[in-house]
Amino acid sequence: MSALDNIVEEILTEARTKADRILSDALSKAEKIRKQEQERAVEQSALIEKQTDKQIADIKSRCEIVSTLRRRQAILETQKAELEETISAARQVLLDQPTNEYFAFIVKMVAAQAENGEGELLFNAYDRSRLPKDFQQILNLVLPEGNKVNVSYVAADIDGGCVLKYANLEKDFSCKALFRQRQDEFFELIQGLLFEEE
């Protein structure tokens, strides 16, 4: 081998050694990066899994809350319907009272609410047709002195009960109005009776 060949061989050997070292360093760095990325991927996977578990737990919790609220709402709607049905039945009981008891109730109510002066009392057509003959006389006897109420010949558009009118004042004592005015009180009373065992 010539000197030139030896020099070329040395350069090539040195280049191969450097290339092997560079390749070895590159492979070592690549392995290190791969391990770091793998560790980061495991950490991210664990974090994502933890976040997913939390999201699933939150969704389950919200579903349970919504389910509970819907169940309560259904119960309340059922209770409300039952309460309204009971109040409607109670109103019908008042309307279906025997004539004497029905009009005795109206006399007491009007006497308690009458104003000074002269008023006019209106009934619906059905109640006008069954009005006791001496009703106006009895009513005026129980009114405080100075008060007078005349039964009107005009029929009121009400479900039952009466309307008491004065010159500048009107009091609605229809059954619908009476029950509406005391609706909350009736609801509490009936709810206590119907649902006390729940």
C-alpha positions in Angstrom: 0.0 0.0 0.0 1.2 3.4 -0.8 1.4 6.2 1.6 -1.5 7.9 -0.1 -3.6 4.7 0.3 -2.6 4.7 4.0 -3.6 8.3 4.5 -7.0 7.7 2.8 -7.5 4.5 4.9 -6.8 6.5 8.1 -9.1 9.3 7.0 -11.8 6.7 6.2 -11.3 4.8 9.5 -11.4 8.1 11.4 -14.5 9.1 9.5 -16.2 5.8 10.2 -15.3 6.0 13.9 -16.7 9.6 14.0 -19.8 8.5 12.1 -20.2 5.5 14.5 -19.9 7.8 17.5 -22.3 10.3 16.0 -24.7 7.5 15.1 -24.3 6.0 18.6 -24.9 9.5 20.2 -27.9 10.1 17.9 -29.3 6.6 18.8 -28.7 7.3 22.5 -30.4 10.7 22.3 -33.2 9.2 20.3 -33.7 6.5 22.9 -33.6 9.1 25.7 -36.2 11.2 23.9 -38.3 8.2 23.2 -38.3 7.3 26.9 -39.1 10.8 27.9 -42.0 10.9 25.4 -43.2 7.6 26.6 -43.2 8.8 30.2 -45.0 12.0 29.2 -47.5 9.9 27.2 -48.2 7.7 30.3 -48.6 10.8 32.4 -50.9 12.5 29.9 -52.8 9.2 29.5 -53.2 9.0 33.3 -54.3 12.7 33.5 -56.8 12.2 30.6 -58.1 9.1 32.3 -58.5 11.0 35.6 -60.2 13.9 33.8 -62.5 11.5 32.0 -63.4 9.7 35.2 -64.2 13.1 36.8 -66.3 14.1 33.7 -68.2 10.8 33.9 -68.8 11.3 37.6 -70.0 14.8 37.0 -72.4 13.6 34.2 -73.7 10.8 36.5 -74.2 13.3 39.3 -76.0 15.7 37.0 -78.2 12.9 35.6 -79.1 11.8 39.2 -79.9 15.4 40.1 -82.1 15.9 36.9 -83.7 12.5 37.6 -84.5 13.5 41.2 -85.8 16.9 40.1 -88.0 15.3 37.4 -89.3 12.8 39.9 -90.1 15.5 42.5 -91.7 17.6 39.7 -93.9 14.7 38.7 -94.9 14.1 42.4 -95.6 17.9 42.8 -97.7 17.9 39.6 -99.7 14.9 40.8 -100.2 16.4 44.3 -101.2 19.7 42.7 -103.7 18.0 40.5 -105.1 16.1 43.5 -105.3 19.3 45.5 -107.1 21.1 42.7 -109.5 18.2 42.3 -110.2 18.2 46.1 -110.8 22.0 46.1 -113.1 21.6 43.1 -115.0 18.9 45.0 -115.2 21.1 48.1 -116.6 24.0 46.0 -119.1 21.6 44.5 -120.1 20.5 48.0 -120.8 24.1 48.9 -122.9 24.6 45.7 -124.8 21.4 46.3 -125.9 22.2 49.9 -129.6 22.0 50.6 -131.3 25.4 49.8 -131.8 26.5 53.4 -128.2 25.8 54.4 -126.8 27.4 51.3 -128.7 30.6 51.7 -128.0 30.7 55.5 -124.3 30.6 54.6 -124.8 33.6 52.2 -126.7 35.5 54.9 -123.9 35.1 57.4 -121.3 36.0 54.8 -123.1 39.1 53.5 -123.9 40.3 57.1 -120.2 40.0 58.0 -119.1 42.0 54.9 -121.9 44.5 54.5 -121.0 48.2 54.2 -123.0 51.2 55.5 -125.7 52.3 53.2 -127.8 50.5 50.7 -126.4 47.6 48.6 -127.6 45.3 45.8 -127.1 41.5 45.9 -126.8 39.6 42.7 -127.1 35.8 42.2 -126.7 33.6 39.2 -129.9 32.5 37.4 -130.1 29.1 39.1 -129.8 30.5 42.6 -132.3 33.3 41.8 -134.8 30.6 40.8 -134.5 28.8 44.2 -134.1 31.9 46.4 -136.3 31.5 49.6 -139.2 34.0 49.5 -138.3 35.6 52.8 -134.5 35.8 52.0 -134.3 39.6 51.6 -136.3 40.2 54.8 -134.1 37.8 56.8 -130.9 39.3 55.4 -131.9 42.8 56.3 -132.9 41.7 59.8 -129.4 40.5 60.6 -127.6 43.5 59.1 -126.4 46.2 61.4 -128.7 49.2 61.7 -128.4 51.6 58.8 -127.4 48.9 56.3 -129.8 47.5 53.7 -129.4 45.1 50.9 -131.8 44.5 48.0 -131.8 41.4 45.9 -131.3 42.3 42.3 -133.5 41.0 39.5 -130.4 40.9 37.2 -128.6 37.5 37.1 -124.8 37.6 37.6 -122.5 35.5 35.5 -121.0 33.5 38.5 -120.8 29.8 39.5 -122.6 30.3 42.8 -122.5 32.5 45.8 -123.3 36.2 45.2 -121.9 39.6 44.3 -122.6 42.5 46.7 -122.7 46.0 45.0 -122.7 49.4 46.4 -122.5 52.7 44.5 -118.6 52.7 44.3 -117.8 49.2 45.5 -118.3 45.6 44.4 -117.5 42.6 46.5 -117.3 39.3 44.7 -118.5 36.5 46.9 -118.9 34.0 44.1 -117.8 30.4 45.0 -114.9 30.7 42.6 -113.7 34.0 44.2 -114.1 32.7 47.7 -112.0 29.6 47.0 -109.4 31.6 45.0 -109.0 34.1 47.9 -108.2 31.3 50.3 -106.5 28.9 47.8 -103.1 28.9 49.6 -104.8 28.2 52.9 -106.8 25.4 51.4 -103.8 24.0 49.6 -101.8 23.8 52.9 -104.7 22.3 54.8 -105.5 19.7 52.1 -101.9 18.9 51.5 -101.4 18.2 55.2 -104.4 15.9 55.1 -103.6 14.1 51.9 -99.8 13.8 52.2 -99.1 13.6 55.9 -97.9 10.0 55.6 -95.3 10.7 52.9 
